């Protein structure tokens, strides 16, 4: 019998800071590892941030379209857990961080999920929020289906950016191109994020994720994020769900000082 062995695709990795705590930080969709620079600068003497580029993002190769994208993302970064580390994930990166905590609990010292888009929680707890989200996302999905990835990236960016962020025409051409490159992964993630294909919400799974956990969201974020954060916190034994006032979905980028303050409190609860 032939058994296929899948080798993880290599990803580009860089680090920020020189502090003693090792932090694995996983960025959001259509961003890149440099999104963590501001937060890492706030904690440069306290922590070293290990920041990979997701497949189809930054300086990493394009996803080879084999297997499930979330599975491949977990496989690509799991080897970076070289010792027990603090794991932080933003948006889609938050879903990868959750998978790492479930699958490698001895290597995750603390877990932080910032605006995680694990919408399967809302599907269980408040399904109307998913209906509303899908209605808002329909133009973005329609653009993808017609092959207009640039328009899709523009709409996706508008949906998840705050009012004070630069508009699409004001972004550098290189930034627009990078966002357009990565936007195709969004519908590929739906089975994992909406349908809980990995089984994160199966009975007892999150009961065993016992490390200190923080769920952060902005006060101006999409309502579905509040349902997700509070729902995950209720399902985990040592989790807090907190709000950063005045922030939106991009809060670790727009509010690095406030994010760092919350992380310091979490790290103080986690074993060194």
Legacy VTK file of the C-alpha trace (Angstrom):
# vtk DataFile Version 3.0
C-alpha trace
ASCII
DATASET POLYDATA
POINTS 272 float
0.000 0.000 0.000
1.336 3.430 -0.930
1.115 6.019 1.829
1.532 9.638 0.772
3.868 11.630 3.002
3.225 15.356 2.797
6.178 17.596 3.508
5.238 21.008 4.955
5.875 23.886 2.597
8.715 26.073 3.887
7.829 29.580 5.051
9.895 32.717 5.487
10.533 33.608 9.135
11.998 36.689 10.768
12.318 37.876 14.351
11.929 41.142 16.233
13.241 42.047 19.683
15.882 40.516 21.885
14.005 39.737 25.097
14.183 36.387 26.905
10.577 35.268 26.305
10.094 33.455 23.015
6.875 34.484 21.270
5.466 32.895 18.112
3.273 35.506 16.371
0.963 34.586 13.463
-0.388 37.391 11.286
-3.793 37.917 9.690
-4.915 37.277 6.112
-3.492 39.610 3.405
-0.856 40.924 5.837
2.700 39.667 6.496
5.109 39.073 9.357
6.102 42.745 9.483
2.670 43.522 10.926
4.106 42.536 14.328
6.925 45.109 14.281
5.055 47.778 16.264
3.997 45.384 19.017
7.430 43.777 19.146
9.040 47.213 19.492
6.870 47.810 22.566
8.279 44.636 24.134
11.749 44.553 22.563
13.603 44.038 25.854
11.052 41.563 27.193
10.467 39.171 24.311
11.776 37.885 21.003
8.984 37.645 18.442
9.317 34.811 15.904
7.106 35.870 12.989
6.522 33.644 9.933
4.894 34.765 6.688
1.829 32.688 5.912
1.818 30.734 2.646
0.810 33.041 -0.252
1.861 36.020 1.883
5.003 38.078 2.374
8.180 36.301 1.324
6.756 32.788 1.677
5.897 30.711 -1.404
2.380 30.431 -2.754
0.190 27.733 -1.266
0.432 24.697 -3.545
-3.364 24.242 -3.303
-2.939 20.752 -1.853
-4.857 19.748 1.240
-6.694 22.148 3.545
-5.163 25.621 3.873
-5.505 25.774 7.647
-3.939 22.321 7.990
-1.059 23.382 5.762
-0.598 26.581 7.774
-0.390 24.639 11.029
2.080 22.192 9.491
4.225 25.052 8.164
4.759 26.722 11.543
4.533 23.896 14.113
8.293 23.257 13.892
8.907 26.815 15.147
7.738 25.690 18.596
11.287 24.762 19.535
10.521 25.160 23.253
7.472 26.192 25.304
6.526 29.573 23.817
3.871 32.252 24.100
1.725 31.927 20.963
-0.162 34.905 19.550
-2.445 34.846 16.526
-4.395 37.640 14.836
-7.578 36.927 12.851
-6.898 33.797 10.736
-3.594 33.523 12.601
-5.673 33.188 15.753
-7.279 30.047 14.354
-3.830 28.600 13.649
-2.715 29.526 17.177
-5.729 27.674 18.587
-4.842 24.576 16.570
-1.272 24.694 17.886
-2.533 24.950 21.468
-4.824 21.938 20.998
-2.280 19.816 19.138
0.911 20.842 20.986
-0.228 21.938 24.468
3.130 21.218 26.107
4.808 23.687 23.737
2.340 26.560 24.191
3.077 28.439 27.418
0.311 30.976 26.905
-2.207 31.554 24.123
-3.419 34.906 22.797
-6.060 35.142 20.084
-6.677 38.652 18.767
-9.937 38.936 16.823
-9.895 35.226 15.846
-12.216 34.473 12.941
-13.276 31.048 14.202
-16.854 31.650 13.101
-17.947 28.104 13.952
-18.365 29.422 17.505
-20.918 31.968 16.302
-22.537 29.264 14.187
-23.293 27.452 17.450
-23.916 30.401 19.779
-25.580 33.064 17.588
-26.170 31.858 14.010
-27.779 35.137 12.958
-24.368 36.777 13.274
-23.053 34.389 10.630
-25.997 35.193 8.354
-25.291 38.914 8.768
-21.558 38.428 8.183
-22.158 36.412 5.015
-24.516 39.057 3.661
-21.862 41.719 4.231
-19.187 39.531 2.627
-21.283 38.608 -0.437
-19.808 41.297 -2.770
-16.303 40.168 -1.857
-17.117 36.536 -2.599
-18.798 37.520 -5.876
-15.643 39.343 -6.973
-13.554 36.254 -6.245
-15.950 34.041 -8.175
-15.621 36.266 -11.237
-11.827 36.124 -10.999
-11.362 39.771 -9.994
-8.927 39.175 -7.120
-7.937 42.843 -6.917
-11.521 43.959 -6.395
-11.989 41.133 -3.890
-8.910 42.238 -1.940
-10.152 45.828 -1.954
-13.554 44.790 -0.587
-12.067 42.423 1.985
-9.701 45.128 3.201
-12.575 47.616 3.449
-14.730 45.149 5.398
-12.086 44.489 8.047
-10.316 47.857 8.259
-11.285 50.705 10.549
-12.362 54.123 9.338
-8.994 55.714 10.088
-6.976 53.256 7.972
-5.732 54.288 4.501
-8.159 53.657 1.647
-7.231 51.293 -1.183
-6.119 54.018 -3.650
-3.852 55.500 -0.964
-2.000 52.238 -0.299
1.341 51.652 -2.040
1.069 49.576 -5.195
3.248 46.875 -3.617
0.840 46.611 -0.671
-2.181 46.321 -2.960
-0.408 43.628 -4.979
0.471 41.660 -1.838
-3.124 41.787 -0.625
-4.397 40.691 -4.018
-1.957 37.788 -4.039
-3.220 36.337 -0.766
-6.951 36.941 -0.914
-7.745 33.618 -2.642
-7.163 31.731 0.602
-10.258 33.204 2.288
-12.940 30.898 0.801
-10.532 27.966 1.099
-10.641 28.430 4.876
-14.421 28.229 5.205
-14.617 24.502 6.094
-12.240 25.071 8.999
-13.457 28.458 10.204
-17.223 28.121 9.725
-17.824 24.365 9.840
-15.207 23.391 12.449
-13.750 20.727 10.173
-10.752 20.240 12.585
-13.136 19.542 15.488
-11.960 22.266 17.853
-15.487 22.585 19.251
-16.079 18.873 19.742
-16.964 17.987 23.336
-13.966 18.076 25.655
-11.391 19.404 23.167
-11.091 22.940 24.525
-11.483 21.693 28.108
-7.938 20.399 27.753
-6.434 23.702 26.569
-5.402 24.691 30.069
-2.661 27.282 29.506
-3.403 30.942 30.411
-5.367 32.317 27.470
-6.294 35.835 26.374
-8.908 36.782 23.789
-8.691 40.401 22.624
-11.011 42.401 20.402
-11.546 46.035 19.543
-14.594 47.941 20.706
-15.280 48.958 17.090
-14.951 45.466 15.605
-17.566 43.473 13.712
-20.177 42.134 16.189
-19.450 38.528 15.219
-15.987 38.818 16.789
-17.492 39.464 20.217
-19.584 36.303 19.901
-16.501 34.309 18.903
-14.249 35.674 21.650
-16.776 35.296 24.444
-17.790 31.864 23.201
-14.217 30.598 23.110
-13.543 32.033 26.569
-16.531 30.140 27.990
-15.232 26.902 26.497
-11.678 27.186 27.877
-10.638 26.672 31.498
-8.274 29.642 31.949
-9.347 32.272 29.411
-10.186 35.972 29.591
-12.090 37.908 26.910
-11.126 41.599 26.930
-11.860 44.683 24.814
-9.469 47.420 23.636
-11.392 50.690 23.515
-11.395 52.580 20.226
-9.752 49.748 18.281
-11.026 47.794 15.302
-10.056 44.494 13.735
-6.435 45.584 13.213
-5.869 46.367 16.871
-2.388 44.784 17.276
-1.250 47.108 14.470
-3.224 50.215 15.413
-2.955 49.853 19.211
0.397 48.152 19.945
0.914 49.824 23.338
-2.472 48.700 24.639
-1.935 45.212 23.245
1.472 45.021 24.921
-0.052 45.992 28.274
-2.501 43.099 28.085
0.222 40.678 27.007
2.430 41.610 29.966
-0.391 40.734 32.342
-0.954 37.431 30.591
2.755 36.577 30.546
2.927 37.257 34.269
0.396 34.454 34.754
2.287 32.000 32.545
5.305 30.050 33.670
8.626 31.356 32.374
LINES 1 273
272 0 1 2 3 4 5 6 7 8 9 10 11 12 13 14 15 16 17 18 19 20 21 22 23 24 25 26 27 28 29 30 31 32 33 34 35 36 37 38 39 40 41 42 43 44 45 46 47 48 49 50 51 52 53 54 55 56 57 58 59 60 61 62 63 64 65 66 67 68 69 70 71 72 73 74 75 76 77 78 79 80 81 82 83 84 85 86 87 88 89 90 91 92 93 94 95 96 97 98 99 100 101 102 103 104 105 106 107 108 109 110 111 112 113 114 115 116 117 118 119 120 121 122 123 124 125 126 127 128 129 130 131 132 133 134 135 136 137 138 139 140 141 142 143 144 145 146 147 148 149 150 151 152 153 154 155 156 157 158 159 160 161 162 163 164 165 166 167 168 169 170 171 172 173 174 175 176 177 178 179 180 181 182 183 184 185 186 187 188 189 190 191 192 193 194 195 196 197 198 199 200 201 202 203 204 205 206 207 208 209 210 211 212 213 214 215 216 217 218 219 220 221 222 223 224 225 226 227 228 229 230 231 232 233 234 235 236 237 238 239 240 241 242 243 244 245 246 247 248 249 250 251 252 253 254 255 256 257 258 259 260 261 262 263 264 265 266 267 268 269 270 271
